[in-house]
């Protein structure tokens, strides 16, 4: 598996697969042809179907200088075999002749692929990529998941995770302060600040849940408005992990060191899902985004509360298992409805998964690895209509 830095990418919303990935691809192709002043970009499948709502064209155009002519062709009905989020870049020379082409895929979490291997950070750092194997290692050595991460990653990982944690907290703060309406035709009003104020007025048990909602809404609303966030594991699911960890730090006074160790464990959980299945909504539905984010947050929370490696694995398994089959059907192709609410609910379910696992000894029948495998199989069985096309499910009947 690759570095968990690929799970936690710092960037701007609203979509890692629709903005971060295409921007990276456009920049790569532009740098390959520094003297070219005319390009054509063809977007296929899910990338084309919801690209306008996700600001894909804006992300691509921002990679080129103002004096460069860039034509974007939208082909939502054409799906290339490797992945639903496909792009073809063409460099146009004199006489309108194509001098070079490159087909590339945005496979989720801001990562791009040429259809054979991932373009970014190909170095495989983790010798084990099944959680069952890593759990056995933890039990044999007496170490924790974060210590496995520490042994596999480069020495700068803790500085990087500290930066990730800082950006996560900043996105919560901005999201709680910002008010008004989110960009786009839905005219969706921000709710985080209102939830925060109302939560403060409740007694402890209701206040706790209300604050978790507020923090998740804050990050998700920042993402929807193109703000600076951290993929965890994607932009569309970026509110779950920071909401849970911020709430636990505020209410239980966990140190930053404890939090970033929990982030390391969360990153490992997300990495396993990415390596063995997918975190792309266009490929496997929202189970791969919000479902995996819930598993990451549940594992992190359980570690903070002193869970054993078996209990941490159980918390992650439960969180993902109960998101199996979740479709990706954004209304108008915008990361707002139902995406923002789903982040808030998933944050609460992560805490529930942590609590449930903590009442057990960690032993259970279905492993996290098995659920990841089933998620992949389920994703293949879900009709493409319900995977980020903006044409099925909740999105049916809406258009930009």
C-alpha positions as CSV (number, residue, x, y, z in Angstrom):
1,X,0.0,0.0,0.0
2,X,1.0,3.6,-0.6
3,X,1.6,6.2,2.1
4,X,-1.4,7.3,4.2
5,X,-0.6,10.8,2.8
6,X,-2.6,9.7,-0.2
7,X,-5.6,9.3,2.1
8,X,-5.1,12.7,3.8
9,X,-4.6,15.2,1.0
10,X,-4.7,18.9,1.8
11,X,-6.5,20.8,-0.9
12,X,-9.7,22.6,-1.9
13,X,-13.2,21.3,-2.4
14,X,-15.8,20.4,-3.5
15,X,-14.6,17.0,-4.9
16,X,-11.3,15.1,-4.7
17,X,-12.2,13.0,-7.8
18,X,-13.8,15.8,-9.8
19,X,-11.5,18.8,-8.9
20,X,-8.2,17.6,-7.3
21,X,-7.7,14.7,-9.7
22,X,-8.5,16.6,-12.9
23,X,-6.4,19.6,-11.8
24,X,-3.5,17.3,-11.1
25,X,-3.9,15.6,-14.5
26,X,-4.2,19.0,-16.3
27,X,-1.1,20.3,-14.6
28,X,0.9,17.1,-15.5
29,X,-0.1,17.3,-19.2
30,X,0.5,21.1,-19.4
31,X,4.0,20.6,-18.0
32,X,4.6,18.0,-20.6
33,X,3.8,20.5,-23.3
34,X,5.1,23.9,-22.0
35,X,5.1,25.6,-25.4
36,X,1.6,24.5,-26.5
37,X,-1.2,27.1,-26.4
38,X,-4.1,25.0,-27.4
39,X,-5.6,22.0,-25.7
40,X,-8.7,19.9,-25.8
41,X,-10.0,17.9,-22.8
42,X,-12.7,15.3,-23.2
43,X,-14.5,14.2,-20.0
44,X,-16.3,10.9,-19.9
45,X,-18.8,9.0,-17.8
46,X,-19.5,10.2,-14.2
47,X,-16.8,12.8,-14.5
48,X,-18.8,14.4,-17.3
49,X,-22.2,13.8,-15.9
50,X,-21.7,15.7,-12.7
51,X,-18.6,17.7,-13.6
52,X,-20.3,21.1,-13.9
53,X,-21.8,20.8,-10.5
54,X,-18.5,19.7,-9.1
55,X,-16.6,22.5,-10.8
56,X,-14.4,20.1,-12.9
57,X,-14.1,22.6,-15.7
58,X,-13.0,25.3,-13.3
59,X,-10.4,23.0,-11.8
60,X,-9.0,22.1,-15.2
61,X,-9.0,25.6,-16.6
62,X,-7.2,26.9,-13.5
63,X,-4.2,24.7,-14.4
64,X,-3.6,26.7,-17.7
65,X,-2.5,30.3,-18.2
66,X,-5.1,32.8,-19.4
67,X,-3.6,33.0,-22.9
68,X,-4.0,29.3,-23.5
69,X,-7.1,28.1,-25.3
70,X,-8.7,25.1,-23.7
71,X,-11.8,23.3,-25.1
72,X,-13.8,21.0,-22.9
73,X,-15.9,18.3,-24.4
74,X,-18.5,16.6,-22.2
75,X,-19.4,13.0,-22.9
76,X,-21.5,11.7,-20.0
77,X,-22.9,8.7,-21.9
78,X,-19.5,7.2,-22.7
79,X,-17.9,5.1,-20.0
80,X,-14.3,3.9,-20.5
81,X,-13.5,0.4,-19.2
82,X,-11.0,1.2,-16.4
83,X,-12.9,3.7,-14.3
84,X,-16.1,5.9,-14.7
85,X,-14.0,9.1,-14.1
86,X,-12.1,9.3,-17.4
87,X,-10.4,12.2,-19.2
88,X,-8.6,12.5,-22.4
89,X,-6.1,15.4,-22.9
90,X,-5.0,16.5,-26.3
91,X,-2.3,19.0,-27.2
92,X,-3.1,20.8,-30.4
93,X,-0.4,22.0,-32.7
94,X,-0.4,24.2,-35.8
95,X,-3.1,23.4,-38.4
96,X,-5.3,22.1,-35.6
97,X,-3.5,18.8,-35.5
98,X,-3.3,16.7,-32.4
99,X,0.3,16.3,-31.4
100,X,-0.2,14.2,-28.3
101,X,-3.0,12.5,-26.3
102,X,-3.2,11.1,-22.8
103,X,-6.1,9.2,-21.3
104,X,-6.1,9.3,-17.5
105,X,-8.5,8.4,-14.7
106,X,-9.4,10.2,-11.5
107,X,-9.8,7.2,-9.2
108,X,-10.8,8.9,-6.0
109,X,-9.2,10.8,-3.2
110,X,-7.4,13.1,-5.7
111,X,-5.4,10.2,-7.1
112,X,-5.0,9.8,-10.8
113,X,-4.2,6.6,-12.8
114,X,-3.1,5.9,-16.4
115,X,-5.3,2.8,-16.4
116,X,-2.5,0.5,-15.3
117,X,-0.9,2.0,-12.2
118,X,-1.4,5.1,-10.1
119,X,0.6,8.1,-11.2
120,X,1.3,9.6,-7.9
121,X,3.6,8.2,-5.2
122,X,3.9,4.7,-6.6
123,X,6.2,3.5,-3.8
124,X,4.6,0.8,-1.8
125,X,5.4,1.3,1.8
126,X,3.2,-1.3,3.6
127,X,4.1,-5.0,3.2
128,X,0.8,-6.0,4.6
129,X,-2.5,-4.7,3.2
130,X,-5.1,-6.9,5.0
131,X,-6.2,-5.6,8.4
132,X,-6.4,-9.2,9.6
133,X,-2.7,-9.6,9.0
134,X,-1.9,-6.4,10.7
135,X,-4.2,-7.3,13.7
136,X,-2.2,-10.5,14.1
137,X,1.0,-8.6,14.0
138,X,-0.3,-6.3,16.7
139,X,-1.3,-9.2,18.9
140,X,2.0,-10.9,18.4
141,X,4.2,-7.9,19.0
142,X,2.1,-6.1,21.6
143,X,2.1,-3.0,19.4
144,X,-0.7,-0.8,18.1
145,X,-1.9,0.1,14.6
146,X,-0.3,3.5,14.7
147,X,3.0,1.8,15.6
148,X,2.7,-0.3,12.4
149,X,2.2,2.9,10.5
150,X,5.2,4.4,12.2
151,X,7.4,1.5,11.1
152,X,6.2,1.7,7.4
153,X,6.1,5.4,6.7
154,X,8.9,8.0,6.3
155,X,10.1,9.9,9.3
156,X,8.2,13.0,8.3
157,X,4.8,11.4,8.7
158,X,4.1,12.8,12.1
159,X,4.9,16.4,11.0
160,X,2.6,15.8,8.0
161,X,-0.3,14.5,10.2
162,X,0.2,17.4,12.5
163,X,-0.3,19.7,9.5
164,X,-3.4,17.6,8.5
165,X,-4.8,18.0,12.0
166,X,-4.2,21.8,11.9
167,X,-6.0,22.2,8.6
168,X,-8.9,20.0,9.8
169,X,-9.4,22.2,12.9
170,X,-9.1,25.4,10.8
171,X,-11.8,24.1,8.4
172,X,-14.1,23.4,11.4
173,X,-13.5,26.9,12.8
174,X,-14.2,28.6,9.5
175,X,-17.3,26.5,8.9
176,X,-18.7,27.4,12.3
177,X,-18.1,31.1,11.6
178,X,-19.3,31.3,8.0
179,X,-23.0,31.8,7.4
180,X,-25.2,32.4,4.4
181,X,-26.0,30.3,1.3
182,X,-23.7,27.8,-0.4
183,X,-22.8,28.4,-4.0
184,X,-24.9,26.7,-6.7
185,X,-28.5,26.6,-7.8
186,X,-29.9,24.7,-4.8
187,X,-29.6,27.9,-2.6
188,X,-28.8,25.6,0.4
189,X,-28.3,27.6,3.6
190,X,-25.3,26.8,5.8
191,X,-26.4,25.1,9.1
192,X,-23.2,24.5,11.1
193,X,-23.3,27.8,13.1
194,X,-26.9,27.3,14.0
195,X,-26.4,23.7,15.0
196,X,-23.4,24.8,17.2
197,X,-25.4,27.5,19.0
198,X,-28.4,25.2,19.5
199,X,-26.2,22.3,20.8
200,X,-24.7,24.5,23.4
201,X,-28.1,25.1,24.9
202,X,-28.8,21.3,25.5
203,X,-27.8,19.1,28.4
204,X,-24.7,17.0,28.1
205,X,-25.9,14.0,26.2
206,X,-27.8,15.9,23.5
207,X,-25.2,18.6,23.4
208,X,-22.5,16.0,22.6
209,X,-24.4,14.7,19.6
210,X,-25.4,18.2,18.4
211,X,-21.8,19.4,18.5
212,X,-20.6,16.4,16.5
213,X,-23.3,17.3,13.9
214,X,-22.1,20.9,13.9
215,X,-18.5,20.1,13.4
216,X,-19.2,17.7,10.5
217,X,-21.5,20.2,8.9
218,X,-18.9,22.9,9.3
219,X,-16.2,21.0,7.3
220,X,-18.7,19.7,4.7
221,X,-20.1,23.2,4.1
222,X,-16.5,24.5,3.7
223,X,-15.9,21.8,1.2
224,X,-19.0,22.5,-0.7
225,X,-18.0,26.2,-1.0
226,X,-14.5,25.3,-2.3
227,X,-12.7,25.9,1.0
228,X,-9.5,24.3,2.1
229,X,-10.0,20.9,3.6
230,X,-8.4,17.5,4.0
231,X,-9.6,14.4,2.1
232,X,-10.5,11.8,4.6
233,X,-10.6,9.7,2.5
234,X,-12.3,12.1,-0.1
235,X,-13.5,15.7,-0.2
236,X,-17.2,14.5,-0.2
237,X,-16.6,12.7,3.1
238,X,-14.1,15.1,4.6
239,X,-16.4,16.1,7.5
240,X,-16.6,12.8,9.4
241,X,-13.1,12.2,10.8
242,X,-12.4,15.8,11.9
243,X,-15.8,16.1,13.5
244,X,-15.3,13.0,15.6
245,X,-11.7,13.8,16.6
246,X,-12.3,17.5,17.3
247,X,-15.3,16.7,19.5
248,X,-13.3,14.1,21.5
249,X,-10.4,16.4,21.9
250,X,-12.6,19.2,23.1
251,X,-14.7,17.1,25.4
252,X,-12.1,14.6,26.7
253,X,-8.9,16.7,26.5
254,X,-6.9,14.3,24.3
255,X,-3.5,15.7,23.4
256,X,-2.5,16.5,19.9
257,X,0.0,13.6,20.0
258,X,-2.9,11.2,20.9
259,X,-5.0,12.7,18.1
260,X,-2.4,12.3,15.4
261,X,-1.7,8.7,16.4
262,X,-5.5,8.2,16.0
263,X,-5.3,9.8,12.6
264,X,-2.5,7.4,11.7
265,X,-4.8,4.5,12.5
266,X,-7.7,6.1,10.6
267,X,-5.4,6.5,7.6
268,X,-4.5,2.8,7.8
269,X,-8.2,1.8,7.8
270,X,-8.8,4.1,4.8
271,X,-5.7,2.9,3.0
272,X,-6.8,-0.7,3.2
273,X,-10.2,0.1,1.7
274,X,-8.5,2.1,-1.1
275,X,-6.0,-0.6,-1.9
276,X,-8.4,-3.6,-1.8
277,X,-11.6,-1.9,-3.1
278,X,-12.2,1.8,-3.9
279,X,-12.9,5.1,-2.2
280,X,-14.5,6.5,-5.4
281,X,-18.2,7.3,-5.4
282,X,-18.3,6.9,-9.2
283,X,-16.9,3.4,-8.9
284,X,-18.5,1.9,-5.8
285,X,-21.1,4.5,-4.6
286,X,-21.1,6.5,-1.4
287,X,-20.2,3.4,0.7
288,X,-16.7,4.0,-0.5
289,X,-16.6,7.6,0.6
290,X,-18.8,8.2,3.6
291,X,-18.8,4.5,4.6
292,X,-15.0,4.3,4.7
293,X,-14.8,7.7,6.4
294,X,-17.1,6.3,9.1
295,X,-14.9,3.3,9.5
296,X,-11.8,5.5,9.8
297,X,-13.4,7.7,12.5
298,X,-14.8,4.7,14.4
299,X,-11.3,3.1,14.6
300,X,-9.7,6.4,15.6
301,X,-12.2,7.0,18.4
302,X,-11.9,3.4,19.7
303,X,-8.1,3.8,19.9
304,X,-8.4,7.0,21.8
305,X,-10.7,5.3,24.4
306,X,-8.1,2.5,24.9
307,X,-9.6,-0.1,22.7
308,X,-7.6,-3.2,21.9
309,X,-6.5,-3.9,18.3
310,X,-9.4,-6.4,18.0
311,X,-11.9,-3.8,19.3
312,X,-10.5,-1.2,16.9
313,X,-10.9,-3.6,14.0
314,X,-14.4,-4.4,15.1
315,X,-15.4,-0.7,15.3
316,X,-14.1,-0.1,11.8
317,X,-15.8,-3.2,10.4
318,X,-19.2,-2.3,12.0
319,X,-19.0,1.3,10.7
320,X,-18.4,0.2,7.1
321,X,-20.7,-2.9,7.2
322,X,-23.7,-0.7,8.0
323,X,-23.0,1.6,5.0
324,X,-22.9,-1.2,2.5
325,X,-25.0,-0.5,-0.6
326,X,-25.1,3.3,-0.1
327,X,-25.5,4.9,-3.4
328,X,-23.9,8.1,-4.7
329,X,-26.7,10.3,-6.0
330,X,-25.9,14.0,-5.6
331,X,-28.7,16.3,-6.5
332,X,-27.7,18.5,-9.5
333,X,-24.3,16.8,-9.3
334,X,-23.3,19.1,-6.4
335,X,-21.6,17.9,-3.2
336,X,-24.5,19.2,-1.0
337,X,-27.6,17.1,-1.0
338,X,-27.4,14.4,0.5
339,X,-23.6,14.6,1.0
340,X,-23.5,17.2,3.8
341,X,-26.1,15.5,6.0
342,X,-24.5,12.1,5.4
343,X,-21.2,13.4,6.9
344,X,-23.1,14.5,10.1
345,X,-24.9,11.2,10.4
346,X,-21.8,9.1,9.7
347,X,-19.9,11.0,12.4
348,X,-22.6,10.1,14.9
349,X,-22.5,6.5,13.7
350,X,-18.8,6.3,14.1
351,X,-19.2,7.1,17.7
352,X,-21.9,4.5,18.0
353,X,-19.6,1.9,16.4
354,X,-16.9,2.8,18.8
355,X,-19.2,2.4,21.8
356,X,-20.7,-0.9,20.6
357,X,-17.2,-2.3,20.0
358,X,-16.0,-1.2,23.4
359,X,-18.7,-3.3,25.1
360,X,-17.3,-6.4,23.4
361,X,-14.0,-8.3,23.7
362,X,-13.4,-7.6,20.0
363,X,-14.2,-11.0,18.7
364,X,-16.8,-11.2,15.9
365,X,-17.7,-13.3,12.8
366,X,-17.2,-10.8,9.9
367,X,-13.8,-9.2,9.4
368,X,-13.2,-5.7,8.1
369,X,-11.3,-7.2,5.2
370,X,-14.4,-9.2,4.3
371,X,-16.6,-6.1,4.4
372,X,-14.1,-4.3,2.2
373,X,-14.3,-7.1,-0.3
374,X,-18.1,-7.1,-0.2
375,X,-18.1,-3.3,-0.7
376,X,-16.1,-3.8,-3.8
377,X,-18.5,-6.5,-5.1
378,X,-21.5,-4.4,-4.1
379,X,-20.1,-1.4,-5.9
380,X,-19.8,-3.4,-9.1
381,X,-23.4,-4.6,-8.8
382,X,-24.9,-1.1,-8.2
383,X,-26.2,0.3,-11.5
384,X,-24.1,3.2,-12.9
385,X,-27.2,5.3,-12.6
386,X,-26.7,5.4,-8.9
387,X,-22.9,6.2,-8.9
388,X,-22.3,9.9,-9.2
389,X,-24.1,10.4,-12.5
390,X,-26.7,12.8,-10.9
391,X,-29.4,10.9,-12.8
392,X,-30.7,8.3,-10.4
393,X,-32.0,8.0,-6.8
394,X,-32.3,11.3,-5.0
395,X,-30.9,13.2,-7.9
396,X,-33.6,12.0,-10.3
397,X,-35.6,14.8,-11.7
398,X,-33.1,17.5,-10.9
399,X,-30.8,19.3,-13.3
400,X,-28.5,22.3,-13.4
